[in-house]
Amino acid sequence: MNSFIPWVGGKRILRKRIIEEFPSEFDRYIEVFGGAGWVLFGKDKHAPFEVFNDIDGDLINLYRCIKYHAPALKEELKYIIHSREIFKSYISQLHAEGLTDIQSAARYYIIIRGSFGADRHSFATNVTNLSGKVDYLSEIQERLRRVVIEHSDFEKLIKIYDRPGALFYLDPPYYAAEKYYNSNFSISDHERLFNVLTGIKGKFVLSYNADDVILELYKDFNIIPVTRFNQLSHVSNNTEYKEVIIKNF
Ligand SMILES: C[S@@+](CC[C@H](N)C(=O)[O-])C[C@H]1O[C@@H](n2cnc3c(N)ncnc32)[C@H](O)[C@@H]1O
């Protein structure tokens, strides 16, 4: 199935290729840098036990409201008109005191859906059929029924869920493209990720841009080159973009 939102760096196009690189057997699946969850939603079920995580608290609140309160969230979204004024006021209200989790989730959903390239800042004029998209949240609720949703920094999460039968799929902010996320991911975070992955008992599949720093850091692992067309909103769609899939098996 498809995700319910677009997301900066979302793996809509590459997800089939990424899933092909998964091992044949694993009993727990952990998506560490969840975003729009294109890889999670790429299969009805990856493993008997699945975990979805992101450090973006507004995003995780949206996931939790879909999982536990989809009808109320859909009701909240029912009367929203896509307009520049509402979009701007939702951005300013997002962390206002007194909003319920469902009201915040509805606002974040509209901010993501209503922004250009899902950048959550610039108003998009080409948004159509929002109500059809809101209906789709019920299918997402069903898919999330048995998925554990976490809101944690990657290092803590990996340490909690690491086991010999675990598969971690990781799609961190790309090297030198960290500014597109609400998370201040830094060079030391890329190194921290490398250090934690080096010692795990489970398997990992990691997506990255093919930057020399990353290729050098992971040179002792299995590095598979992949190519896609660029989706970042500030560049032309026709630019070829070199990525890698890195695995410890
Ligand atoms: C490239 S996006 C993931 C896209 C996702 N694979 C998809 O298909 O939509 C990277 C995600 O990592 C999250 N993130 C950034 N820093 C993090 C951290 N320290 N721990 C966990 N998640 C983090 C961001 O909020 C962002 O959603």
The ligand as an ORCA input file, in Angstrom:
! r2SCAN-3c Opt
* xyz 0 1
  C      14.944     10.450      5.086
  S      13.686     10.676      6.290
  C      12.948      9.077      6.321
  C      12.047      8.885      5.143
  C      11.266      7.568      5.174
  N      12.119      6.427      4.921
  C      10.140      7.610      4.153
  O      10.061      6.743      3.260
  O       9.320      8.526      4.229
  C      14.586     10.736      7.795
  C      13.761     10.774      9.067
  O      14.636     10.656     10.191
  C      14.060     11.356     11.275
  N      15.129     11.617     12.255
  C      16.040     12.622     12.257
  N      16.877     12.524     13.303
  C      16.521     11.397     13.982
  C      17.024     10.742     15.148
  N      18.075     11.241     15.835
  N      16.439      9.580     15.558
  C      15.356      9.085     14.877
  N      14.821      9.677     13.760
  C      15.398     10.818     13.319
  C      13.482     12.609     10.619
  O      12.487     13.187     11.427
  C      12.969     12.061      9.285
  O      11.594     11.755      9.336
*
